[in-house]
Amino acid sequence: MAIDPSGADLARMVAEDPDGPVVMLNLLRFTEDGRSSYAEYARRTQKFLERYGAELLYAGDGTTPLVAEEGQAWDAVLLVRYPSREVFSRMVADPEYQQVTHLRSQALAEAVLQPTVPWGGRRTG
């Protein structure tokens, strides 16, 4: 399962709307001992969110799903707002940020990182 975005994935995401704000939906499934590693990753990345003008809007644990197929439950959900897709791309490419990404990678068995825009907010052009 994919855990980290590839360079091609990032380029495609940025090309869709480089300057518009974006809220990233993070669906996380932890490895057996992954919660503590992810907590350390979250603690250490807070300064990058601040540096790049991003904001953690919500972080919470998943509970019993009401509507889902077997295996579709997630351990945690996060919503992070970035000023733009370009800013997100610059943050994840930051060499200092790259030094802590191993904590996220080792914490996760599976993840979804889905850029979202508000209804009526998609730019065209």
C-alpha positions in Angstrom: 0.0 0.0 0.0 1.2 3.5 -0.7 2.1 5.6 2.3 4.0 8.6 0.8 3.2 10.6 -2.3 5.5 10.2 -5.3 7.0 13.2 -7.1 4.7 12.5 -10.1 1.7 12.5 -7.7 2.7 15.8 -6.2 3.3 17.4 -9.6 -0.1 16.3 -10.8 -1.8 17.6 -7.7 -0.1 21.0 -7.9 -0.9 21.3 -11.6 -4.6 21.0 -10.9 -4.7 24.3 -9.0 -1.3 25.5 -7.8 -2.4 28.7 -6.0 -5.8 27.8 -4.5 -6.1 26.8 -0.9 -6.5 23.1 -0.2 -7.6 21.0 2.7 -5.9 17.6 2.9 -7.9 14.7 4.2 -5.7 12.2 5.9 -7.1 8.7 6.5 -4.6 6.7 8.6 -4.3 3.1 9.5 -1.4 2.5 12.0 1.0 -0.4 12.2 0.8 -2.4 15.5 3.0 0.1 17.3 2.5 3.0 15.0 0.5 5.5 17.1 3.5 6.6 19.2 5.6 7.1 16.1 2.9 9.1 14.4 2.4 11.2 17.6 6.1 12.1 17.5 5.9 12.9 13.8 2.9 15.2 14.5 4.7 16.9 17.3 7.8 17.5 15.2 5.9 18.7 12.1 3.9 21.4 13.9 6.7 23.9 13.3 6.5 23.1 9.5 2.8 23.8 9.5 3.4 27.1 11.1 6.4 27.9 8.9 4.3 27.3 5.7 1.1 28.9 7.0 -0.8 25.6 7.3 -3.3 24.7 10.0 -4.4 21.5 11.5 -8.2 21.8 11.4 -9.1 18.5 13.0 -7.5 15.4 14.3 -9.5 12.4 15.7 -9.6 8.7 16.2 -11.8 6.6 14.0 -14.5 4.6 15.8 -16.9 1.9 14.5 -18.0 2.9 11.0 -21.7 3.2 10.2 -21.4 2.6 6.5 -18.3 0.8 5.2 -17.1 -2.4 3.7 -15.0 -4.8 5.6 -11.5 -3.3 6.1 -12.6 0.3 5.4 -12.4 1.5 8.9 -9.6 4.0 9.7 -7.6 4.5 12.9 -7.4 8.3 12.6 -8.6 11.2 10.5 -6.9 14.5 10.1 -7.8 17.6 8.1 -5.0 20.1 7.4 -5.5 23.4 5.5 -2.7 24.7 3.3 -2.6 28.1 1.7 -2.1 26.4 -1.6 -1.1 23.1 -3.2 2.2 24.7 -4.2 2.9 25.5 -0.5 2.1 21.9 0.4 4.5 20.7 -2.2 7.3 23.0 -1.0 6.7 21.9 2.6 7.0 18.1 1.9 10.2 18.8 -0.2 11.8 20.9 2.6 15.0 19.0 3.6 14.4 19.6 7.3 10.9 18.2 7.0 12.3 15.2 5.1 14.3 14.3 8.2 11.2 13.5 10.1 9.1 11.8 7.5 10.5 8.4 8.4 8.4 8.6 11.6 5.2 8.9 9.5 6.3 6.1 7.1 7.1 3.6 9.9 3.8 4.5 11.8 1.5 3.7 8.9 0.3 0.5 7.4 -2.0 2.3 5.0 -3.0 5.9 4.3 -5.1 8.1 2.0 -4.0 11.7 1.4 -6.8 13.4 -0.5 -6.7 17.0 -1.5 -10.1 18.6 -1.2 -11.6 22.0 -2.2 -14.9 23.5 -0.9 -18.0 22.9 -3.1 -18.1 25.8 -5.5 -14.4 26.4 -4.9 -12.8 24.5 -7.7 -11.0 26.9 -10.0 -11.2 26.5 -13.7 -8.9 27.7 -16.3 
